[in-house]
Structures are given as structure tokens and as C-alpha cells.
Amino acid sequence: MHRPPVLDMTPEGEFRDPPRPSGLNAVLAGTSRIALLIALVAGGLLLVALAIFFIGLLLPVVIGAALVASVSMWWRRRRLRRMGIEPGPLFVVVRR
């Protein structure tokens, strides 16, 4: 015959001894730790993939802007040479 569990409690209503964990609880705790580690690694890889994706999107924009700037500076130096002015070192002036 199965004996009912004995509840050993203090007068304040707290248990005297913490409950003993079962074998299933230990297995589930280990499994949840592994699952959390896998989720963190996958999240990190996702962030790296997103960063590479956005860098890939911005790379053509940077190359295009550099190409436009270099052609613009080349054209200005060419115009100065045609006017008979030898261009010195290249200076960029930003107007506000």
C-alpha cells in the first residue's frame, strides 16, 4: 500500500526541508541549459549575418560616392590646367 507524503512544516507555514529534486527535473534543467546556449549562439550568428548583409548593401554606395568624388576632383584639376593654372595640393573646402 502507498503511504501518503509527510508534510513537515513549521508553525509559520514553511517547509522544514526543501523538496528533493527528481531525476526528471535534473534532466530538464540540463536540457534547458543546452537549449539556452544554442539559442544564444544562434542569436549571435544572426546578428553577424545581419551586419554582413548591411555592409554588403552599403558597399556599392560607398564605392559610387568615392567614384563621383574622384571624378569631380579630377575634372576640377583638369579645368584649372586648361586655364593655365597649375593645381597645387588638393584641398577640399566645405561650405556651410
Secondary structure, DSSP 4 states (H G I P E B T S, - for coil): -PPPPP--B-TTS-BSSPPPPPHHHHHHHHHHHHHHHHHHHHHHHHHHHHHHHHHHHHHHHHHHHHHHHHHHHHHHHHHHHHTT----S-------
